[in-house]
Amino acid sequence: MKISSAITLMALAALLAACGEKAQTASARKADGRAWESTDPSFVANGYKAADQAGWEQQTRQRAQSQNEYVRVPAKAP
């Protein structure tokens, strides 16, 4: 008798816990701006002008080449 009472109480507690869940709604979606239009000086490389798409693309290519191991390590002589 005690085991069935305990199981009944646990099932009842589980049902009541499920009823207390709050609705999860998403907030309004914020659109991102263009990456090259950043005006925050902490994220700007030296020589970069704000809102310069071609300059931003060039800086991105240069940064990627700086991380390329094939470019960084000198080739061995045969």
Phi, psi and omega per residue, in radians:
M1 nan -0.704 -3.104
K2 -1.190 -0.625 -3.135
I3 -1.168 -0.760 3.139
S4 -1.180 -0.570 3.091
S5 -1.192 -0.708 3.130
A6 -1.147 -0.739 3.120
I7 -1.123 -0.722 3.118
T8 -1.107 -0.746 3.118
L9 -1.136 -0.687 3.115
M10 -1.167 -0.702 3.103
A11 -1.128 -0.707 3.115
L12 -1.138 -0.709 3.101
A13 -1.121 -0.684 3.114
A14 -1.137 -0.706 3.122
L15 -1.147 -0.728 3.130
L16 -1.191 -0.596 3.113
A17 -1.160 -0.626 3.139
A18 -1.214 -0.507 -3.137
C19 -1.290 -0.344 -3.086
G20 -1.537 0.049 -3.105
E21 -1.261 2.370 3.128
K22 -1.498 2.657 3.116
A23 -1.190 2.442 3.133
Q24 -1.881 1.831 -3.140
T25 -1.973 2.513 -3.138
A26 -1.391 2.558 3.089
S27 -1.424 3.036 -3.141
A28 -1.090 2.428 -3.099
R29 -1.416 2.315 -3.127
K30 -1.772 2.189 3.137
A31 -1.342 2.442 3.103
D32 -1.399 2.643 3.060
G33 -1.540 3.089 3.104
R34 -1.266 2.494 -3.049
A35 -1.125 -0.607 -3.073
W36 -1.412 -0.036 3.131
E37 -1.720 0.352 3.137
S38 -1.191 2.357 3.110
T39 -1.964 0.006 3.132
D40 -1.306 2.030 -3.058
P41 -1.174 -0.311 3.135
S42 -1.285 -0.269 -3.128
F43 -1.937 0.229 -3.071
V44 -1.883 2.298 3.107
A45 -1.378 2.805 3.114
N46 -1.099 2.385 3.119
G47 1.472 0.052 -3.129
Y48 -1.616 2.343 3.081
K49 -1.770 2.383 -3.122
A50 -1.086 2.509 3.108
A51 1.150 0.455 3.113
D52 -1.834 1.705 -3.063
Q53 -1.135 -0.766 -3.129
A54 -1.120 -0.708 3.107
G55 -1.148 -0.669 3.117
W56 -1.132 -0.757 3.125
E57 -1.125 -0.683 3.120
Q58 -1.148 -0.743 3.097
Q59 -1.094 -0.668 3.125
T60 -1.154 -0.762 3.093
R61 -1.096 -0.746 -3.138
Q62 -1.111 -0.727 3.123
R63 -1.128 -0.690 3.129
A64 -1.166 -0.686 3.113
Q65 -1.184 -0.519 3.096
S66 -1.195 -0.392 3.133
Q67 -1.706 -0.013 -3.115
N68 -1.396 2.037 -3.086
E69 -1.165 -0.521 3.131
Y70 -1.177 -0.497 3.116
V71 -1.472 -0.639 -3.039
R72 -1.287 -0.656 -3.070
V73 -1.580 2.212 3.136
P74 -1.208 2.555 -3.128
A75 -1.257 2.523 3.118
K76 -1.376 2.505 3.083
A77 -1.310 2.443 -3.118
P78 -1.242 nan nan
